[in-house]
């Protein structure tokens, strides 16, 4: 199906969790993370949803930026196994597990396994900028 | 982890795509569908997200209501294989495939396989009521 938003679309997942018509994008431009790729799956191609759906994948040994912000995260594991920090606690995430990060909670995701760790991250379309957190 | 929204939460997926602390709920109360269960995964337990995350599962031979509404759907297959109708076209959905239903497009999901078909459905928290479509 052609990717015409006005007529709907279907994005096919291919090998290695890569999608037709939804390319990998840089996660961030700084050095606060390691081994993370992102794919914007929905919400940025002409839809008017109040949310964005993104897929992130963390390489073995990788991690996302430790940060906080006012907007909430809903995370759902899709591939492999990883960990999420919410506030001061770390929780293991496996396929199908859902995590919620409340406003202003410090959070981070990491992969201490030998396989890729992939997860969905849902956010409001209108949201504040993340603030990195040093420790 | 206890399900305390103010401190974040993690919902563990168990066998058969059932989650702790997120029970099955009735899909609808009419006879417009067959063999569908739903689970509210995020957005209805005190979060202030502008979206809701739901999991639906359609039994072999089952289908959701044929309907239309102003709000958009973002669908992502999680289990088995099914089909989604967007407007006049049917598309196969397998694990990881994403589909977008634009405003007012007639849509329906069905399972013509012998295994359960499970998918996420993302919607705006504020949305209009679906209108069943006869044919």
Interface residues (C-beta under 8 A of the other chain):
Chain A: X1 X5 X6 X7 X8 X9 X10 X11 X12 X13 X17 X19 X22 X41 X42 X43 X47 X48 X49 X50 X51 X53 X72 X74 X76 X78 X84 X86 X87 X89 X91 X93 X94 X95 X96 X97 X98 X99 X100 X101 X102 X103 X105 X120 X122 X124 X125 X126
Chain B: X1 X5 X6 X7 X8 X9 X10 X11 X12 X13 X17 X19 X22 X41 X42 X43 X47 X48 X49 X50 X51 X53 X72 X74 X76 X78 X84 X86 X87 X89 X91 X93 X94 X95 X96 X97 X98 X99 X100 X101 X102 X103 X105 X120 X122 X124 X125 X126
